[in-house]
Amino acid sequence: MKNKNLKPLPTLRTDAEAENFIAASDLTKFDLSGGRVMHFEFEEKDSQLSMRMPTSLLDAVKSKAKLKKVPYTRYIRMLIERDVSTR
């Protein structure tokens, strides 16, 4: 839900711009409703998986990954992680 009294976040093109903005700003005055949860990967990837699938399925996965702005291999790993973490 957007609050009309809050300012929109500016476009920050570099890490340095973002760090300076955060250090100098009171973020409670900005509309953060457009934010999304980010997952950072720290665990070493020491195993490899190879699988065969229809080209149409791989193309669909690549399209979905592109919409989510992540590489398709990471998107596949995210789907697997989400599935095995749910009970």
N, CA, C and O atoms as a GROMACS GRO file, in nm:
protein
  348
    1MET      N    1   0.084  -0.117   0.000
    1MET     CA    2   0.000   0.000   0.000
    1MET      C    3   0.089   0.124   0.000
    1MET      O    4   0.174   0.139   0.087
    2LYS      N    5   0.070   0.211  -0.095
    2LYS     CA    6   0.152   0.331  -0.106
    2LYS      C    7   0.096   0.441  -0.018
    2LYS      O    8  -0.024   0.463  -0.012
    3ASN      N    9   0.188   0.509   0.050
    3ASN     CA   10   0.152   0.623   0.131
    3ASN      C   11   0.188   0.748   0.052
    3ASN      O   12   0.304   0.766   0.015
    4LYS      N   13   0.092   0.833   0.025
    4LYS     CA   14   0.116   0.950  -0.060
    4LYS      C   15   0.208   1.052   0.006
    4LYS      O   16   0.261   1.140  -0.062
    5ASN      N   17   0.230   1.040   0.136
    5ASN     CA   18   0.318   1.134   0.207
    5ASN      C   19   0.464   1.093   0.197
    5ASN      O   20   0.553   1.168   0.237
    6LEU      N   21   0.490   0.974   0.144
    6LEU     CA   22   0.627   0.925   0.134
    6LEU      C   23   0.685   0.957  -0.003
    6LEU      O   24   0.614   0.957  -0.104
    7LYS      N   25   0.814   0.983  -0.006
    7LYS     CA   26   0.884   1.012  -0.131
    7LYS      C   27   0.920   0.881  -0.202
    7LYS      O   28   0.944   0.780  -0.136
    8PRO      N   29   0.923   0.883  -0.335
    8PRO     CA   30   0.969   0.763  -0.407
    8PRO      C   31   1.120   0.750  -0.391
    8PRO      O   32   1.191   0.850  -0.377
    9LEU      N   33   1.168   0.628  -0.392
    9LEU     CA   34   1.313   0.606  -0.385
    9LEU      C   35   1.377   0.653  -0.515
    9LEU      O   36   1.323   0.631  -0.623
   10PRO      N   37   1.493   0.718  -0.505
   10PRO     CA   38   1.563   0.757  -0.628
   10PRO      C   39   1.626   0.634  -0.694
   10PRO      O   40   1.645   0.531  -0.630
   11THR      N   41   1.658   0.646  -0.821
   11THR     CA   42   1.729   0.540  -0.892
   11THR      C   43   1.876   0.549  -0.855
   11THR      O   44   1.940   0.653  -0.874
   12LEU      N   45   1.929   0.441  -0.802
   12LEU     CA   46   2.070   0.436  -0.761
   12LEU      C   47   2.141   0.339  -0.853
   12LEU      O   48   2.107   0.221  -0.857
   13ARG      N   49   2.239   0.387  -0.927
   13ARG     CA   50   2.301   0.307  -1.031
   13ARG      C   51   2.426   0.232  -0.987
   13ARG      O   52   2.470   0.139  -1.056
   14THR      N   53   2.484   0.269  -0.875
   14THR     CA   54   2.605   0.201  -0.830
   14THR      C   55   2.593   0.168  -0.683
   14THR      O   56   2.509   0.224  -0.612
   15ASP      N   57   2.678   0.077  -0.636
   15ASP     CA   58   2.682   0.046  -0.493
   15ASP      C   59   2.721   0.169  -0.413
   15ASP      O   60   2.667   0.192  -0.304
   16ALA      N   61   2.814   0.249  -0.466
   16ALA     CA   62   2.859   0.369  -0.396
   16ALA      C   63   2.743   0.468  -0.378
   16ALA      O   64   2.726   0.525  -0.271
   17GLU      N   65   2.663   0.487  -0.484
   17GLU     CA   66   2.546   0.575  -0.475
   17GLU      C   67   2.450   0.524  -0.368
   17GLU      O   68   2.398   0.602  -0.288
   18ALA      N   69   2.427   0.394  -0.366
   18ALA     CA   70   2.335   0.335  -0.269
   18ALA      C   71   2.388   0.352  -0.127
   18ALA      O   72   2.313   0.390  -0.037
   19GLU      N   73   2.515   0.325  -0.106
   19GLU     CA   74   2.574   0.340   0.027
   19GLU      C   75   2.566   0.484   0.075
   19GLU      O   76   2.532   0.509   0.190
   20ASN      N   77   2.597   0.579  -0.013
   20ASN     CA   78   2.590   0.722   0.024
   20ASN      C   79   2.447   0.764   0.056
   20ASN      O   80   2.423   0.838   0.151
   21PHE      N   81   2.352   0.716  -0.025
   21PHE     CA   82   2.212   0.750  -0.004
   21PHE      C   83   2.164   0.697   0.132
   21PHE      O   84   2.101   0.769   0.209
   22ILE      N   85   2.194   0.572   0.160
   22ILE     CA   86   2.149   0.511   0.285
   22ILE      C   87   2.214   0.580   0.405
   22ILE      O   88   2.147   0.604   0.506
   23ALA      N   89   2.342   0.611   0.394
   23ALA     CA   90   2.413   0.676   0.504
   23ALA      C   91   2.359   0.816   0.533
   23ALA      O   92   2.360   0.861   0.648
   24ALA      N   93   2.312   0.886   0.429
   24ALA     CA   94   2.272   1.025   0.444
   24ALA      C   95   2.120   1.045   0.455
   24ALA      O   96   2.075   1.158   0.471
   25SER      N   97   2.042   0.939   0.447
   25SER     CA   98   1.896   0.956   0.439
   25SER      C   99   1.823   0.893   0.556
   25SER      O  100   1.870   0.796   0.617
   26ASP      N  101   1.707   0.951   0.585
   26ASP     CA  102   1.613   0.892   0.679
   26ASP      C  103   1.515   0.810   0.595
   26ASP      O  104   1.426   0.865   0.532
   27LEU      N  105   1.534   0.677   0.596
   27LEU     CA  106   1.455   0.590   0.507
   27LEU      C  107   1.308   0.585   0.545
   27LEU      O  108   1.227   0.538   0.465
   28THR      N  109   1.270   0.632   0.664
   28THR     CA  110   1.129   0.631   0.701
   28THR      C  111   1.048   0.732   0.620
   28THR      O  112   0.926   0.730   0.623
   29LYS      N  113   1.117   0.821   0.549
   29LYS     CA  114   1.049   0.922   0.467
   29LYS      C  115   1.027   0.875   0.322
   29LYS      O  116   0.974   0.950   0.241
   30PHE      N  117   1.069   0.751   0.292
   30PHE     CA  118   1.061   0.701   0.155
   30PHE      C  119   0.965   0.583   0.147
   30PHE      O  120   0.951   0.505   0.241
   31ASP      N  121   0.901   0.571   0.031
   31ASP     CA  122   0.808   0.461   0.005
   31ASP      C  123   0.890   0.335  -0.028
   31ASP      O  124   0.950   0.327  -0.134
   32LEU      N  125   0.891   0.240   0.062
   32LEU     CA  126   0.966   0.116   0.044
   32LEU      C  127   0.875   0.000   0.004
   32LEU      O  128   0.917  -0.116   0.008
   33SER      N  129   0.750   0.029  -0.033
   33SER     CA  130   0.653  -0.076  -0.063
   33SER      C  131   0.689  -0.157  -0.188
   33SER      O  132   0.639  -0.268  -0.205
   34GLY      N  133   0.773  -0.104  -0.273
   34GLY     CA  134   0.810  -0.176  -0.395
   34GLY      C  135   0.927  -0.271  -0.374
   34GLY      O  136   0.973  -0.335  -0.468
   35GLY      N  137   0.975  -0.280  -0.252
   35GLY     CA  138   1.090  -0.366  -0.222
   35GLY      C  139   1.055  -0.513  -0.235
   35GLY      O  140   0.939  -0.551  -0.230
   36ARG      N  141   1.158  -0.594  -0.251
   36ARG     CA  142   1.136  -0.738  -0.257
   36ARG      C  143   1.246  -0.807  -0.179
   36ARG      O  144   1.356  -0.754  -0.163
   37VAL      N  145   1.214  -0.924  -0.130
   37VAL     CA  146   1.308  -1.001  -0.051
   37VAL      C  147   1.421  -1.051  -0.140
   37VAL      O  148   1.397  -1.103  -0.249
   38MET      N  149   1.543  -1.035  -0.094
   38MET     CA  150   1.659  -1.084  -0.168
   38MET      C  151   1.720  -1.200  -0.091
   38MET      O  152   1.726  -1.198   0.032
   39HIS      N  153   1.764  -1.301  -0.164
   39HIS     CA  154   1.829  -1.415  -0.104
   39HIS      C  155   1.974  -1.416  -0.150
   39HIS      O  156   2.003  -1.416  -0.270
   40PHE      N  157   2.064  -1.416  -0.054
   40PHE     CA  158   2.206  -1.417  -0.088
   40PHE      C  159   2.261  -1.556  -0.063
   40PHE      O  160   2.228  -1.620   0.036
   41GLU      N  161   2.344  -1.601  -0.153
   41GLU     CA  162   2.398  -1.737  -0.148
   41GLU      C  163   2.541  -1.734  -0.094
   41GLU      O  164   2.630  -1.677  -0.156
   42PHE      N  165   2.560  -1.796   0.021
   42PHE     CA  166   2.693  -1.800   0.080
   42PHE      C  167   2.751  -1.941   0.083
   42PHE      O  168   2.872  -1.960   0.093
   43GLU      N  169   2.663  -2.039   0.075
   43GLU     CA  170   2.708  -2.177   0.082
   43GLU      C  171   2.781  -2.216  -0.046
   43GLU      O  172   2.736  -2.185  -0.156
   44GLU      N  173   2.894  -2.286  -0.030
   44GLU     CA  174   2.972  -2.329  -0.145
   44GLU      C  175   2.894  -2.432  -0.226
   44GLU      O  176   2.829  -2.521  -0.171
   45LYS      N  177   2.902  -2.418  -0.357
   45LYS     CA  178   2.837  -2.514  -0.446
   45LYS      C  179   2.942  -2.616  -0.487
   45LYS      O  180   3.022  -2.591  -0.576
   46ASP      N  181   2.942  -2.732  -0.420
   46ASP     CA  182   3.047  -2.831  -0.445
   46ASP      C  183   2.996  -2.956  -0.515
   46ASP      O  184   3.071  -3.052  -0.535
   47SER      N  185   2.868  -2.956  -0.553
   47SER     CA  186   2.812  -3.069  -0.628
   47SER      C  187   2.752  -3.018  -0.758
   47SER      O  188   2.714  -2.901  -0.769
   48GLN      N  189   2.744  -3.106  -0.854
   48GLN     CA  190   2.695  -3.068  -0.986
   48GLN      C  191   2.583  -3.161  -1.027
   48GLN      O  192   2.584  -3.280  -0.993
   49LEU      N  193   2.487  -3.109  -1.101
   49LEU     CA  194   2.373  -3.186  -1.149
   49LEU      C  195   2.361  -3.167  -1.299
   49LEU      O  196   2.375  -3.055  -1.350
   50SER      N  197   2.335  -3.274  -1.368
   50SER     CA  198   2.310  -3.266  -1.511
   50SER      C  199   2.178  -3.337  -1.538
   50SER      O  200   2.154  -3.447  -1.486
   51MET      N  201   2.092  -3.275  -1.617
   51MET     CA  202   1.964  -3.338  -1.647
   51MET      C  203   1.921  -3.308  -1.789
   51MET      O  204   1.960  -3.207  -1.848
   52ARG      N  205   1.841  -3.395  -1.841
   52ARG     CA  206   1.786  -3.376  -1.975
   52ARG      C  207   1.639  -3.339  -1.960
   52ARG      O  208   1.569  -3.390  -1.873
   53MET      N  209   1.594  -3.249  -2.046
   53MET     CA  210   1.453  -3.208  -2.045
   53MET      C  211   1.416  -3.160  -2.184
   53MET      O  212   1.504  -3.128  -2.265
   54PRO      N  213   1.288  -3.155  -2.213
   54PRO     CA  214   1.245  -3.105  -2.343
   54PRO      C  215   1.287  -2.958  -2.360
   54PRO      O  216   1.286  -2.881  -2.265
   55THR      N  217   1.322  -2.923  -2.481
   55THR     CA  218   1.362  -2.785  -2.511
   55THR      C  219   1.252  -2.687  -2.473
   55THR      O  220   1.280  -2.578  -2.424
   56SER      N  221   1.128  -2.726  -2.494
   56SER     CA  222   1.016  -2.636  -2.461
   56SER      C  223   1.011  -2.606  -2.311
   56SER      O  224   0.981  -2.493  -2.272
   57LEU      N  225   1.040  -2.706  -2.229
   57LEU     CA  226   1.042  -2.683  -2.084
   57LEU      C  227   1.158  -2.592  -2.045
   57LEU      O  228   1.140  -2.500  -1.965
   58LEU      N  229   1.275  -2.617  -2.101
   58LEU     CA  230   1.390  -2.532  -2.071
   58LEU      C  231   1.364  -2.389  -2.117
   58LEU      O  232   1.400  -2.295  -2.046
   59ASP      N  233   1.304  -2.371  -2.233
   59ASP     CA  234   1.271  -2.236  -2.280
   59ASP      C  235   1.173  -2.167  -2.186
   59ASP      O  236   1.186  -2.047  -2.161
   60ALA      N  237   1.075  -2.242  -2.134
   60ALA     CA  238   0.979  -2.184  -2.040
   60ALA      C  239   1.047  -2.144  -1.910
   60ALA      O  240   1.018  -2.038  -1.855
   61VAL      N  241   1.139  -2.226  -1.861
   61VAL     CA  242   1.214  -2.195  -1.740
   61VAL      C  243   1.298  -2.070  -1.761
   61VAL      O  244   1.303  -1.982  -1.676
   62LYS      N  245   1.365  -2.063  -1.876
   62LYS     CA  246   1.448  -1.945  -1.906
   62LYS      C  247   1.363  -1.818  -1.913
   62LYS      O  248   1.406  -1.712  -1.867
   63SER      N  249   1.243  -1.828  -1.970
   63SER     CA  250   1.154  -1.712  -1.978
   63SER      C  251   1.113  -1.665  -1.839
   63SER      O  252   1.114  -1.545  -1.811
   64LYS      N  253   1.076  -1.760  -1.752
   64LYS     CA  254   1.037  -1.725  -1.615
   64LYS      C  255   1.153  -1.662  -1.539
   64LYS      O  256   1.136  -1.564  -1.467
   65ALA      N  257   1.272  -1.720  -1.557
   65ALA     CA  258   1.391  -1.667  -1.489
   65ALA      C  259   1.420  -1.525  -1.535
   65ALA      O  260   1.458  -1.440  -1.455
   66LYS      N  261   1.403  -1.501  -1.664
   66LYS     CA  262   1.428  -1.368  -1.717
   66LYS      C  263   1.331  -1.266  -1.657
   66LYS      O  264   1.370  -1.154  -1.626
   67LEU      N  265   1.205  -1.305  -1.641
   67LEU     CA  266   1.107  -1.217  -1.577
   67LEU      C  267   1.146  -1.184  -1.434
   67LEU      O  268   1.122  -1.073  -1.386
   68LYS      N  269   1.206  -1.281  -1.366
   68LYS     CA  270   1.248  -1.262  -1.227
   68LYS      C  271   1.388  -1.201  -1.217
   68LYS      O  272   1.437  -1.175  -1.107
   69LYS      N  273   1.451  -1.180  -1.333
   69LYS     CA  274   1.583  -1.117  -1.342
   69LYS      C  275   1.691  -1.196  -1.268
   69LYS      O  276   1.775  -1.139  -1.199
   70VAL      N  277   1.687  -1.328  -1.286
   70VAL     CA  278   1.792  -1.414  -1.232
   70VAL      C  279   1.836  -1.512  -1.341
   70VAL      O  280   1.757  -1.544  -1.430
   71PRO      N  281   1.960  -1.559  -1.335
   71PRO     CA  282   2.003  -1.660  -1.432
   71PRO      C  283   1.916  -1.786  -1.417
   71PRO      O  284   1.872  -1.819  -1.307
   72TYR      N  285   1.893  -1.854  -1.528
   72TYR     CA  286   1.800  -1.967  -1.524
   72TYR      C  287   1.849  -2.080  -1.434
   72TYR      O  288   1.768  -2.149  -1.373
   73THR      N  289   1.980  -2.101  -1.426
   73THR     CA  290   2.030  -2.208  -1.338
   73THR      C  291   2.002  -2.174  -1.192
   73THR      O  292   1.968  -2.262  -1.113
   74ARG      N  293   2.016  -2.047  -1.155
   74ARG     CA  294   1.985  -2.006  -1.018
   74ARG      C  295   1.836  -2.019  -0.993
   74ARG      O  296   1.794  -2.059  -0.884
   75TYR      N  297   1.754  -1.986  -1.094
   75TYR     CA  298   1.610  -1.999  -1.079
   75TYR      C  299   1.571  -2.145  -1.054
   75TYR      O  300   1.487  -2.172  -0.968
   76ILE      N  301   1.631  -2.238  -1.127
   76ILE     CA  302   1.604  -2.381  -1.105
   76ILE      C  303   1.644  -2.420  -0.964
   76ILE      O  304   1.569  -2.491  -0.896
   77ARG      N  305   1.760  -2.374  -0.918
   77ARG     CA  306   1.804  -2.405  -0.781
   77ARG      C  307   1.708  -2.346  -0.678
   77ARG      O  308   1.678  -2.409  -0.576
   78MET      N  309   1.658  -2.224  -0.704
   78MET     CA  310   1.562  -2.163  -0.612
   78MET      C  311   1.434  -2.246  -0.604
   78MET      O  312   1.378  -2.264  -0.495
   79LEU      N  313   1.387  -2.296  -0.718
   79LEU     CA  314   1.266  -2.379  -0.718
   79LEU      C  315   1.288  -2.507  -0.638
   79LEU      O  316   1.201  -2.548  -0.560
   80ILE      N  317   1.403  -2.569  -0.657
   80ILE     CA  318   1.434  -2.692  -0.583
   80ILE      C  319   1.443  -2.663  -0.433
   80ILE      O  320   1.388  -2.736  -0.351
   81GLU      N  321   1.514  -2.555  -0.398
   81GLU     CA  322   1.528  -2.520  -0.256
   81GLU      C  323   1.392  -2.492  -0.193
   81GLU      O  324   1.365  -2.536  -0.081
   82ARG      N  325   1.307  -2.420  -0.264
   82ARG     CA  326   1.174  -2.388  -0.211
   82ARG      C  327   1.094  -2.516  -0.190
   82ARG      O  328   1.025  -2.530  -0.089
   83ASP      N  329   1.102  -2.608  -0.284
   83ASP     CA  330   1.025  -2.732  -0.274
   83ASP      C  331   1.072  -2.819  -0.159
   83ASP      O  332   0.990  -2.872  -0.084
   84VAL      N  333   1.201  -2.835  -0.142
   84VAL     CA  334   1.250  -2.923  -0.036
   84VAL      C  335   1.239  -2.859   0.102
   84VAL      O  336   1.241  -2.929   0.203
   85SER      N  337   1.226  -2.725   0.108
   85SER     CA  338   1.215  -2.660   0.239
   85SER      C  339   1.072  -2.656   0.290
   85SER      O  340   1.050  -2.631   0.409
   86THR      N  341   0.974  -2.681   0.204
   86THR     CA  342   0.834  -2.685   0.247
   86THR      C  343   0.799  -2.827   0.292
   86THR      O  344   0.854  -2.926   0.242
   87ARG      N  345   0.709  -2.834   0.386
   87ARG     CA  346   0.673  -2.966   0.439
   87ARG      C  347   0.538  -3.008   0.393
   87ARG      O  348   0.491  -3.116   0.428
   0.00000   0.00000   0.00000
